[in-house]
Amino acid sequence: MLTLPSSHPVYLACGPTDLRKSIDALAALVQEGFGLNPFAPGLFVFCNRQRNKLKALLWDHNGFWLLYRRLERGTFSWPTGNEGTITVSGRELRWLLDGLALEQRHAHPSVQAQQVL
């Protein structure tokens, strides 16, 4: 399971992306297409047209990580749209990876406990 620090934003590339792209091409897409810095802390996630494959790009102090996930059955509930990104939390990314939609109406809300009762 992928675990990111909560301070790292997760950017989803809306719509389909050609996943034949390499690290350099995906980093160029982040920089040129989305106006974001691929070297900044954050995870950039891309999905193919069939919504059954993902690639994620992450800069780690001296190089890029390229993560790849392929579903054997089913599809990801990926945000539609042709351009741009949306920012989601690590929790919402886990929902997507588990096949759930981002709009979870039945999930327990996050609690910031201040003290023990």
N, C-alpha and C positions, 0 to 999 in steps of 0.2 A: 504494500500500500504506500502510496506517495504521501509524504507528510512535509508540508511547507511551514515555515514560520508564519504566524498570523500577520506579521508586518508585510509580507510579500503579497502584492495584489495578483489576482488571476485575471488575465484578459482573454476573452473568447472572441475569436474572429467570426463574426456573423456570416452566415451563409457558407457555401462550400468553398474549399480550397483544394487545389491540385496537390495531392500529397506525394507526388513524384519529386517535389521540391526538396532540395538538400538544406542543410543547416544555413549555408550562406544565402540561399534564395529566400528562406523563411525569415532570416534576420533582416534582409533587404526589404521584404514585405512589411515587417514590423516598422522599420524606420521610414521607408518611402511611402508606403501605402497608408499606414495608420498614424504616422507622425510621432511615434513613441521610440524610446531608446531601448534597443534590445539588450544592452549591457547593464541596464538598471535592474535592481531587484524586482523580480516578477516572473510569472509563468505565462507564456503565450501559447494558447491552445488552438489548434486548427482541426477541422473535421472535413471529411470527403463528401462528395455529392450523395452517395448512398447512405451516409450517416452511420456506417459501421466501422470506421477507422478514425483514429485520432493521432495527431502528432503534437507534442508539446516541446517548446524550446525554453531553456533556462540557462542563464549565464551563471557560472560558478567561478569565482575569482581569477581563473586563468584559462577558461575554455567553456564551450557550450555543452550542455546535455541535450540530447535529442531523445525524447521518450516516444514510444509508439505503442498503440493499443489497437487490437483488432478483435471485434466481436465475432464469435462463431455463428451466433443466431441473434436476431433482433437488431435494433437500431438505437442510437443515442437521440434523446429529445433535444436537438440542437436549436439554438435561436435562429430564426429566419432573418432575412435581410441580405442585401448584396454587398454592403460596404461597412467598414468600421468595426469597432469592437465594443463589447460590453464588459464591465468589470464585475466579477462575482467573488464571493468569499470562498475559502477553502471548503467550507461545509457545502455550499451550493455546487462546487465542482464535484465533490463526492456524490451528491445526488445525481448529477449527470452521468458519472461513471457507473452508478448503480442502475441506470435506466430510468430514472425519475425526471420529472419536469422541474424547471426552476421555480415554478409557481406552486410550491407545496403549501396548501392551505391547512393540511392536517399535521404538519410537523410541530414539535414542541418549540416554542420560541426560546431564544438564547437568554440565559439568566446571568446577570452579573451580581453574584452574591457579595454582600458587604460584611456580614457577620453570621455566625452560627446561632440558631434560635435557641 
